[in-house]
Amino acid sequence: MEDITIVKLFKRYIRNTEEKAPVVERIAVLCKLTNAVKTAGNFPTHKIYVTTKALKHLYDRKPAEEFNAILKYLLPLVKFPDHIYAMKAGKRGDLCFVKKFRGLLYVCSIEITNDKDPDEQCEGMNYVVTAFRLRKGKESYLNSYRLIWSWKGGFPSS
């Protein structure tokens, strides 16, 4: 695994690739979770990883403006989410992180795997699956998800 920022990972392996073109598979640490978020999500390790495969998926599927916003906001979205929801059956990922930036809601799906985390020497790695912005008027999307944690008034609650 590389010690590299998400923007550098994008610039090095994804930028200017053609749609659906294969990319070099790389994994990088996106961030280290706060203790409150780690506990709330019952994560096996503090680290959240991002792969070139996930970035390529976002790059191919999102409009440029939304993709650029996701690159900018992904780290604070995951590190300091406003809400954490349990992912619905049939959706990829285990948890759904939500945070508001500039009046718009951004969502990130996180998957917990049985992969061994080489940095923390424990079973279980946490990966970004996908991220997107909820369009105005689509906030009801989250109504069918079960809220498991919310950051209220600067203090985490469960």
C-alpha positions as CSV (number, residue, x, y, z in Angstrom):
1,M,0.0,0.0,0.0
2,E,1.1,3.5,-0.8
3,D,1.3,6.5,1.4
4,I,-0.5,8.8,-1.1
5,T,-3.4,11.2,-1.1
6,I,-6.6,10.5,-3.0
7,V,-5.8,13.4,-5.4
8,K,-2.3,12.0,-6.2
9,L,-3.8,8.5,-6.6
10,F,-6.3,9.9,-9.1
11,K,-3.7,11.9,-11.0
12,R,-1.2,9.1,-11.2
13,Y,-3.6,6.2,-12.1
14,I,-7.0,7.5,-13.3
15,R,-6.9,10.9,-14.9
16,N,-7.3,10.9,-18.7
17,T,-8.1,7.2,-18.9
18,E,-10.8,6.2,-21.3
19,E,-14.2,5.0,-20.0
20,K,-14.0,1.4,-18.8
21,A,-10.3,1.2,-19.5
22,P,-8.4,-1.0,-17.0
23,V,-6.3,0.7,-14.4
24,V,-3.4,-0.4,-12.2
25,E,-4.8,-1.8,-9.0
26,R,-3.6,0.2,-6.0
27,I,-4.8,0.7,-2.5
28,A,-4.2,3.8,-0.4
29,V,-5.2,4.9,3.1
30,L,-7.9,7.6,2.7
31,C,-8.0,8.5,6.4
32,K,-8.0,7.3,10.0
33,L,-11.4,7.3,11.7
34,T,-12.1,9.1,14.9
35,N,-12.6,6.9,17.9
36,A,-16.3,7.9,18.0
37,V,-16.9,6.9,14.4
38,K,-14.9,3.7,14.7
39,T,-16.9,2.6,17.7
40,A,-20.3,3.6,16.2
41,G,-19.6,1.7,13.0
42,N,-18.0,-1.3,14.9
43,F,-15.0,-1.1,12.6
44,P,-12.2,-3.6,13.1
45,T,-9.5,-1.0,12.4
46,H,-9.3,2.8,12.4
47,K,-8.2,3.0,8.7
48,I,-10.4,3.5,5.7
49,Y,-8.9,2.6,2.3
50,V,-9.6,3.7,-1.2
51,T,-8.7,1.7,-4.3
52,T,-8.0,2.8,-7.9
53,K,-10.9,0.6,-8.9
54,A,-13.3,2.6,-6.8
55,L,-11.9,5.9,-8.1
56,K,-12.1,4.7,-11.7
57,H,-15.8,3.7,-11.1
58,L,-16.5,7.3,-9.8
59,Y,-14.5,8.9,-12.6
60,D,-16.4,6.9,-15.3
61,R,-19.9,7.3,-13.8
62,K,-20.1,10.9,-12.4
63,P,-20.3,14.2,-14.2
64,A,-16.9,16.1,-13.9
65,E,-18.2,18.7,-11.5
66,E,-19.6,16.0,-9.1
67,F,-16.5,13.9,-9.4
68,N,-14.3,16.9,-8.5
69,A,-16.5,17.6,-5.5
70,I,-16.3,14.0,-4.3
71,L,-12.5,14.2,-4.6
72,K,-12.6,17.3,-2.4
73,Y,-15.1,16.2,0.1
74,L,-14.5,12.4,0.4
75,L,-11.9,12.6,3.2
76,P,-13.9,14.9,5.6
77,L,-17.1,13.0,4.7
78,V,-15.6,9.7,5.9
79,K,-13.5,11.1,8.8
80,F,-16.3,13.3,10.2
81,P,-19.7,12.1,9.0
82,D,-22.9,13.8,10.2
83,H,-24.8,10.5,10.1
84,I,-24.0,6.8,9.7
85,Y,-26.7,4.5,8.4
86,A,-26.8,0.7,8.0
87,M,-26.7,-0.3,4.4
88,K,-29.9,-1.8,2.9
89,A,-29.9,-5.5,1.8
90,G,-29.0,-5.8,-1.8
91,K,-26.7,-2.8,-1.8
92,R,-22.9,-3.1,-1.8
93,G,-21.2,-2.0,1.4
94,D,-22.0,-2.3,5.1
95,L,-22.4,1.3,6.2
96,C,-23.5,4.5,4.6
97,F,-21.8,7.8,5.7
98,V,-23.6,11.1,5.1
99,K,-22.4,14.7,5.4
100,K,-23.6,18.0,4.2
101,F,-21.2,20.3,2.2
102,R,-22.4,23.7,0.9
103,G,-26.0,22.8,1.5
104,L,-25.8,19.5,-0.4
105,L,-25.8,15.9,1.0
106,Y,-22.9,13.6,0.0
107,V,-23.1,9.9,0.6
108,C,-20.3,7.3,0.8
109,S,-20.7,3.5,1.0
110,I,-18.1,1.7,3.2
111,E,-17.5,-2.0,3.0
112,I,-15.9,-4.0,5.8
113,T,-14.0,-7.1,4.5
114,N,-12.1,-10.0,6.0
115,D,-8.9,-8.8,4.4
116,K,-6.0,-8.5,6.9
117,D,-5.0,-5.0,7.6
118,P,-1.2,-4.9,7.3
119,D,-0.8,-1.7,9.3
120,E,-2.8,-2.6,12.3
121,Q,-2.2,-6.3,12.2
122,C,-5.9,-7.3,12.5
123,E,-8.5,-9.0,10.5
124,G,-10.8,-6.6,8.7
125,M,-10.2,-3.7,6.2
126,N,-12.6,-0.9,5.5
127,Y,-13.0,0.2,1.9
128,V,-14.8,3.0,0.1
129,V,-17.2,1.4,-2.4
130,T,-18.7,4.4,-3.9
131,A,-19.7,8.0,-3.2
132,F,-22.3,10.4,-4.7
133,R,-24.2,13.6,-4.1
134,L,-27.9,13.4,-3.4
135,R,-29.7,15.7,-5.8
136,K,-32.0,18.4,-4.4
137,G,-35.4,16.9,-3.7
138,K,-34.0,13.4,-3.3
139,E,-33.2,13.6,0.5
140,S,-35.9,11.1,1.1
141,Y,-33.5,8.5,-0.4
142,L,-32.2,7.9,3.2
143,N,-35.7,7.4,4.7
144,S,-35.6,3.7,4.2
145,Y,-32.1,3.3,5.8
146,R,-31.7,2.6,9.5
147,L,-29.8,5.4,11.3
148,I,-27.2,3.9,13.6
149,W,-25.2,7.0,14.6
150,S,-25.5,10.8,14.4
151,W,-23.2,13.7,15.3
152,K,-25.4,16.1,17.2
153,G,-24.3,19.4,18.6
154,G,-20.7,18.5,18.3
155,F,-21.1,15.4,20.5
156,P,-21.5,11.9,19.1
157,S,-24.6,10.0,20.0
158,S,-25.6,6.4,19.4
